[in-house]
Amino acid sequence: MNLDFVQWPAMLVTVVASWLVASKSEGRRNAGFWVFMLSNGLWIVWGISANANALVALQICLAAMNIRGAMKTDA
């Protein structure tokens, strides 16, 4: 199944997440980590469809770091 179109929403969500994480507002930073999680999921979907195994592995690692970041922001 060709899911090439998924890379564009994934890119947009990643950019929005980056903007949120860079905010001075704790609430926006926390939201940014969860938006990053959405982008990780989109990239994983695209990576699986494109047989990009390294990208999928990278996104899993980044998702773990985003969970860690979200937990630290909530603390």
CORDA-V587620 format. One record per run of one state. SS is the DSSP state (H for helix, E for strand, - for the rest). FROM is the first residue (numbers start at 0). TO is the last residue. Records with the same first field share a line. If there is no record, write none. Layout:
SS->FROM-TO, FROM-TO
This chain:
-->0-4, 21-24, 49-51, 74-74
H->5-20, 25-48, 52-73
